[in-house]
């Protein structure tokens, strides 16, 4: 009952925040472009800083909506055999392009004859996408991301994402899947975040009967390994 109430609150709160946020953001653009009168350089700087904070708020609102929608979708999820390799190949072109724009190399390694996963197709797509985009986000230009999918023993499939990014302090790893938590070194990056992406990943894995483990070293990178049930 408590989880249902929390999900309802998050979803409703995000919806209520979206309209005033959009109005304020649009007004800041109008001010910055001088449509309401001349804007001095110090005022321009202040407006730009406000816009950046509003963009972060917008990301948080969208993540809250995603979290609410994902939890609602679980109630209607259909667990059935899903071709995980096909799902991952569809994401390959999308993320290879965005990584290239950032100067990050991405390698996809998909084992031949990977068993189908017992999952919901939409949830699996979101799970893969969240982990890949997160790795690209925290990997600097010139770095690399490796994505792999392979069969394991005991009717399991291993989905793994490794990067040469900023890494995660050892003391922060146990809290990675806590709502709104961000590692201290991640906060220092120019990339904004809300600390909800990995929460969505963990909840999805729990729902699908999977698991996730983390290996990381600050300054060297991170490897996230998911084990998912297969046919």
Helices and strands as residue ranges (DSSP letters): H 2-32, H 41-76, E 80-82, H 84-102, E 105-110, E 117-119, H 121-137, E 144-152, E 156-163, H 170-173, H 184-187, H 197-208, E 211-217, E 221-229
